[in-house]
Amino acid sequence: MTKVNIMTKHNIQRVNMVKGQIEPNDVYNEEVLNVFEKVPRENFVPSALKDVAYIDEDVEIVPGRYMLEPTTQARIVQAAITGESDYALTIGSGYGYMAAILSHFCTTVIAVEESPEVAKTASEVLAAQEYVNVVVMNAPMAQGCPKEAPYNIILFEGAVGSVPPEVIKQLADNGRLFAVERPDPYKQGHAVCYLRQGSHISKQVLFDANAPYLPGFEPATKFVF
């Protein structure tokens, strides 16, 4: 009986997240809304945090690592999907929530996670829910995953001071890279999209956004004398 009550509560929280947080913030794609209402966000955080999984804030899943707030995630996913059979890379995948979301739109999702413990948990969580088209790779995040490139979609699951050029090179032609860029930690960040067309790389600012930095992607400290 207790288990049924907990599941019902989380189902209600999931609907409220979509109706009260995501949909009012310029997310109108019905398929995106349906997937965010379907995927159990509470399964991608530690057990002690299940009841706060649906708050409209970044949730710290392990020290220094966060699952981004639902609104930022949903707006990026809406911008990323094309309706085609895309091949995606997520960098800093945490316990695999965004990889699970993208798996509903992509043929395959490669999820790169630097922490061996977090990568192991992500693999177990995704396997338990039968996300068979998601592969978790335990590897340095700053390198992306060049051996499986090129990708139609690359997504950073945390803020970056700047996007490493070696990761941009892993885009396929007409591939899109999404990140929250915060070159200055004291100023407003922005969700951005990099588009590769042949040898040309363009960048578009999508919307204002702040997010915790992925470890190793903080901007270089500037000293003023």
N, C-alpha and C positions, 0 to 999 in steps of 0.2 A: 504493500500500500504506500509506504513512504517513497519508494522509487517512482511510482506512478505520479504522485504529487509533485515531486521534484521535476520530472520530465514535463509535466503540464505547465509548471511555472516557467521553465526555460522556453517552452514553445510560445507562451504569452509574451515573454521578454523579447523573443526574436521578432514577433509580429510588431511589437511596440517600437523596436529598434528601426524597422523598415518604415513604418508609418509615421513615427515621431521624429526620427533623426535623419534617415537617408532620403526618403521621398521629398521632404520639404526643402532639401538642399540641392536642387537642380539635378536629381537623379530621376529620370523619367523612363528609361529603357525597361520595359516590362520583364524581359528575360533576366536582366541584372537584378531587379527587385525580387523576382521569384527565387533566384539562386541564393541571395542573401537571406531570404526568409526560410530557405530549405536547409542550408548547411548549419549544423549545430556548433555555433561559435564556442560554446562552453566546453566542448571536447578538446579544444586546442589551447587550453590554459591549465595550469596545475589545479588539482582538485580543490585546494583551499580558495581558489579564485573563481570558481564556476559561477557564483552568485553575482560577481561584478563584471562578468565577461561582456555584458551588453551595455555598459555605461558608455556615454559619449566622450570617452577619454582614452588615451593610450594606456594599455595595461602592461605592467612590468611582469613578464613571465619568469625571468631569471634575472639576477642582478645585472643591470646595464642593458637588458634586451627587452624590447617592447613589441606587443601586438598593437598596430596602429588603430586609431579610432575608426569606427565603422564608416563615418561620413567620408573621410579622406580615402579610405579603401574603395568605397563604392564609386566615388567620382572618378578615380583613376581607372578602375575596371571598365566603367562605361566608356571612357575615352580610348581604352586599349582595344576592346573587342571590335572585330570587323564583320563577323558573320562567316568568316572563312575558316578553314582548318589550320589554325595557327599552331606553331611550335614555340613554346615559351620557356623563359628562364626567370626564376625568382632568386634574388640575392639577399641573404640574411633571412632565411625563410622561417626561423623560429620553430614553432611546433607544427607549421604547415597549413595554417588557415587560408592564407591567400593562394597557396598552391592548390588547395582543395577547391576554392572558388574558381580559379582559372581553369581547372580541369574540366569544368562543365562547358567551357567554350573552346578549348584547345585539344588537339589530338594527343599531345604529350607535354608535360611540365617537368622541367629539371629544376629541382629546388636545392640551391647551394647553401649549406650551413657550416660555419667554421668550427663551432663547438661540438666535439664528439658526443657529449652527453645529450645536447639538444638535438643533434641530428639523429641519434638513436631513438629518442622519444618521438620525434616527428615521423620517422619510419614506422614505428609501432602504432602510433595514432592513425596514420593514413592507411596502413594495412588493415587495422581493425575495422575501418569503415569502408574497405574495399575500393579505395581510390587506386585502381590498377594502372592508371596512366600518369601517375606521379612518381618520379624517381628522386630520392634524396641523396645528395652527394655531400660527403664531409670533405670540404676543401676550403682554402683561403678565399674569403669573400671578394677581396680586391681584384682577384684574377678572373672572376666570373667562372665560366666553364668552357674554355676554348675548344677542348677536344670534342664537344658535342655541338659546337656552333656550325652554321649560323642559325640565329633565332629570329622569328617574326616579332616577338614581344620579349623585352627584357624589363624587369620591374625590380626596383630596389625597395626593400621593406623596412625603410627607415630613412632618415635624412642623411644627406651627404654634403660636404663642403663643395665638392665638385665631382663630376662623373669621370672615372678613370678612362683615358682614351683607349686603353687596351680592351675595355669592356664594350665601348661603342663599336670597335672593330668587329665584334662578334654578331652585329646585326646583319640580317639578310637584306638584300635589296628591297626597299620599301618597308623595312623593319622599323619598329618604334620602340624607343627606350623611355621608361617613365621613372621619375624620381622626385622626391622633395629636396630641392636644392636650398641650402642655407649657408652661403659663403660667409656670412657674418652672423655669429650666434646671438647678437644683440639686436638683429633686425628681422623683419618679417621674411619668412621663407616662401617659396613658390613651388607648386607642383608643375613640372615641366615635361615636355615630350620632345625627344630628339628623333628626327626622321632621317633615315639613310636612303638616298636616291642615287644609285651608282656610287661615285666617289664624293658626292656632295652630302654634307651633314647640316641640317637646319634644326633650329630649336624654337619651340613655341611655349610661352607661359600659359598654363591652363587656368590656374586659380591660386589665390593666396592659401598657404598651408604651412603649418609648423609641425614638426615631429622630432622625437629624440634622434640623435645621431646614431647610426650604426657604428660600433666600435671600429676604429681604424679609418673612418671616413670623416672625422672632424676636420674643420679648416685649420690650416697652419696658423699658429699663434703669431700675431704681429706685435712687435715691440716698438713703442714710441719713446724717443729720447728727447 
